[in-house]
Amino acid sequence: MEQLAAHVQRRVLTVSAGNLRQCHIYISGHLDFFPSDSVGHSRKQTTRGQQINLEVQGLSGLVETDIPSDKATGKPRNFFRGRGWCRKFFEANQVKPGDKLSLERIGQRSYRLTVLNGAPSKTFTAFKASEFFSGIGLVRLALERQGWQVVFANDFDPDKAEMYRQNWPVDDHLLVEDIHKIDSDQIPSCDLFTASFPCNDLSIAGKWAGLDGKNSSAFWGLIRILKGLRDRKPKFVLLENVVGFLMSNRGADLRQALIALNDLDYSVDAVILNAANWVPQSRQRLFVVAQRGITTSRQSFPLVSDSRPEALTRFIASNQDILWHLRELPPLPRTNLTVADILENLPSSDIHWWDKKRCEYFINQLSLRHAEEARRMISHGKTTYATAFRRVRNGKSMAELRTDGIAGCLRTPRGGSGRQILFKAGRNRYQVRLLTARECARLQGVPDSYPISVPLNQALFGFGDAVCVPAVEWISQYCMR
């Protein structure tokens, strides 16, 4: 359980049909909002965590609860203890699937739980956001968990839009269109623009075509829209892209983008976040936070930190003519999750596991070093897990294991090479299969309440081209308030 998040006083929770059926308040991804000693043992044991007091809308008196842990692993479960009071809360407020709950901290161990739908808290004001290059909606998912309201979304890909609409079927503000064809007048007034624009041209794989490349030049469509808004420009703009953006054309592309934001009266900040701080996936991404209305610039030469590594601090230091507004940021969290924690419990007979011939082919693709690691795992007395990608080495397709408990960066499965493989071994046995769509969702910090009903490759493409939800939540907490 992470350290108590002291700077954020409200979280927004979404109710699923399963929550109502099981009478649970689902707090997955929000465990850092509570004191670490509030976790107690499982229901069958007597020792509980330190008490949490809840003022619950529709119920008289305080609810006294804690967070139970899993009996086998000792890890916190993702709900409050007690079904009875949850059932009364749902019934008293006629809560429905999809309703939003506000969980507000009013003291070190005191919280207020209210329903935002139908009976909103009088003190709650939702900040509004427009989501460009919205993909399957994971930026929206993160923002909503932090109390934002997304009022406009845009993406060019109909397959991703299909997944987006499966999760937000009521909303009619997702526009499937080329950003270059969107008029500024179509965008409602809001507080934030987010833009995870295409990364294809900002890496070696895209031959460093940069912001003038066929795909990544979509960034200029965003700038055109911002210019057209004139006095309706949002207070914040959040860009997200691969770390290659920092190096593209020796830094000239990032510099050009930041100056374009400066020209629109935005001061800028930048961080590099790795999803591995929250979930067991190695996924570094560059985030730029631009803010209007800064009266005093914070031009500085930042120290190297876990959110501003050396390459980024060198860029900032060498571009002091850019109008920076560098925030003082807390250390990044550390997760204890491993690949084993996000796996679906598939029996050995499940069709997802490969047959003997395909497994042997995989083993034969391993290099000598990785084959030795596989043999070590197989002979171990305990079942362990590794992930693998196929790569071309010296013109030959090879499989390479990763055994540190962290999955590799999710990719889009073009040509099949981007599909990540799971290797399960121990007690002189082994099995091999691809990661499932649900497992990829969990590696992005997506709760199981997010429905996935599209074909596997479509889902893998969506999650491989998306953002890590808790990383965006961290940005919202510390950079956009």
PyMOL commands that set and color helices and strands:
alter all, ss='L'
color gray80, all
select helices_A, chain A and resi 17-22+31-33+36-38+84-92+138-145+158-167+179-181+184-186+204-206+210-212+216-232+244-262+275-277+310-317+339-342+356-365+368-379+414-416+437-443+456-464+469-479
alter helices_A, ss='H'
color red, helices_A
select strands_A, chain A and resi 10-14+39-40+52-56+62-65+67-68+100-105+110-115+128-132+149-155+174-176+192-195+236-242+266-274+284-292+384-393+396-402+421-426+429-434
alter strands_A, ss='S'
color yellow, strands_A
deselect
rebuild
show_as cartoon
